Amino acid sequence: MAAAYTELFLEQGTDFNTSITLDDVYGDPYDLTGVTAKSQIKKSYYSANETAHFDITIYDPLSGVITMDISAANTSNIAAGRYVYDVVIKDSSNKVTRVLEGVVNVIPQVTVF
């Protein structure tokens, strides 16, 4: 399965939360029962270290729904600009699959709360 592509927009200093439904190649919900998920944000594909990461929750395993969260405290620490990210899952047999990838655009903060 090729990873889905989604472009995201984060605003510095704000909480970010989104739900995404993953489908398999046949358009059926991707069964996420028994899997763990991880996501990193990096300045480029070749960066050694992550800039930040999304907290991934498998919200509805049978429907393929995940949530991606990052707190205001964390978005405040990301410099404005363009980044890349992906979401990978690992099943009970330790098979690792990239299910989502894309670009994260970080919009500069004006008002500090």
Secondary structure per residue as TSV (DSSP state, phi and psi in degrees):
chain	resnum	aa	ss	phi	psi
A	1	M	-	360.0	128.3
A	2	A	-	-77.2	143.2
A	3	A	-	-67.1	142.0
A	4	A	E	-72.0	155.3
A	5	Y	E	-117.7	128.3
A	6	T	-	-140.5	128.4
A	7	E	-	-88.9	132.1
A	8	L	E	-116.5	152.5
A	9	F	E	-125.8	117.6
A	10	L	E	-108.3	138.8
A	11	E	E	-103.7	126.4
A	12	Q	T	-54.2	141.5
A	13	G	T	76.3	10.8
A	14	T	S	-126.0	156.5
A	15	D	-	-75.0	142.1
A	16	F	E	-122.1	134.2
A	17	N	E	-150.6	131.5
A	18	T	E	-146.5	151.5
A	19	S	E	-109.6	138.4
A	20	I	E	-132.0	134.3
A	21	T	E	-100.7	123.6
A	22	L	-	-95.6	132.0
A	23	D	B	-114.0	150.7
A	24	D	-	-84.2	-175.9
A	25	V	T	-64.1	-16.7
A	26	Y	T	-96.8	1.4
A	27	G	S	85.5	4.5
A	28	D	S	-86.7	152.4
A	29	P	B	-57.4	136.6
A	30	Y	-	-74.6	121.4
A	31	D	-	-76.7	114.5
A	32	L	-	-104.0	18.7
A	33	T	T	-62.7	126.4
A	34	G	T	78.3	11.1
A	35	V	-	-103.7	158.8
A	36	T	E	-114.7	155.4
A	37	A	E	-133.1	152.0
A	38	K	E	-146.4	148.8
A	39	S	E	-145.6	142.0
A	40	Q	E	-131.6	150.5
A	41	I	E	-112.7	129.9
A	42	K	E	-134.0	157.8
A	43	K	S	-66.4	-36.6
A	44	S	S	-148.8	170.0
A	45	Y	T	-62.3	-22.1
A	46	Y	T	-100.5	1.6
A	47	S	-	-67.3	136.6
A	48	A	S	-75.7	-33.8
A	49	N	S	-115.1	150.1
A	50	E	-	-75.9	148.2
A	51	T	S	-83.2	-40.1
A	52	A	B	-163.9	-178.3
A	53	H	-	-147.7	154.6
A	54	F	-	-88.5	140.3
A	55	D	E	-82.4	122.2
A	56	I	E	-105.9	129.6
A	57	T	E	-121.6	131.5
A	58	I	E	-84.5	98.7
A	59	Y	E	-74.2	-45.6
A	60	D	E	-140.0	90.9
A	61	P	G	-55.6	-43.5
A	62	L	G	-72.3	-23.5
A	63	S	G	-96.8	-1.0
A	64	G	T	72.9	24.5
A	65	V	E	-95.9	126.1
A	66	I	E	-119.4	155.3
A	67	T	E	-115.7	145.5
A	68	M	E	-121.1	123.9
A	69	D	E	-129.1	147.5
A	70	I	E	-149.6	135.1
A	71	S	-	-80.3	161.7
A	72	A	H	-59.2	-38.9
A	73	A	H	-60.4	-37.5
A	74	N	H	-77.9	-39.0
A	75	T	H	-67.8	-27.0
A	76	S	H	-63.0	-27.9
A	77	N	T	-91.5	3.7
A	78	I	S	-100.7	123.9
A	79	A	-	-64.9	143.6
A	80	A	S	-57.5	144.1
A	81	G	E	148.9	-165.4
A	82	R	E	-110.5	133.3
A	83	Y	E	-134.0	171.7
A	84	V	E	-119.1	156.6
A	85	Y	E	-149.5	164.4
A	86	D	E	-151.9	166.8
A	87	V	E	-126.5	125.1
A	88	V	E	-118.8	150.3
A	89	I	E	-122.4	153.8
A	90	K	E	-128.7	125.3
A	91	D	-	-89.5	-178.8
A	92	S	T	-64.8	-19.0
A	93	S	T	-94.8	10.5
A	94	N	-	70.3	17.7
A	95	K	-	-75.8	127.6
A	96	V	E	-104.4	130.2
A	97	T	E	-133.3	132.0
A	98	R	E	-82.9	123.6
A	99	V	E	-110.0	-16.8
A	100	L	E	-152.3	142.8
A	101	E	E	-152.8	165.4
A	102	G	E	164.7	-163.0
A	103	V	E	-110.4	140.5
A	104	V	E	-112.7	121.4
A	105	N	E	-100.1	119.3
A	106	V	E	-99.5	117.7
A	107	I	E	-91.0	132.5
A	108	P	-	-62.3	149.6
A	109	Q	-	-88.8	140.2
A	110	V	-	-107.1	-54.5
A	111	T	-	-96.3	129.0
A	112	V	-	-100.8	124.6
A	113	F	-	-85.4	360.0
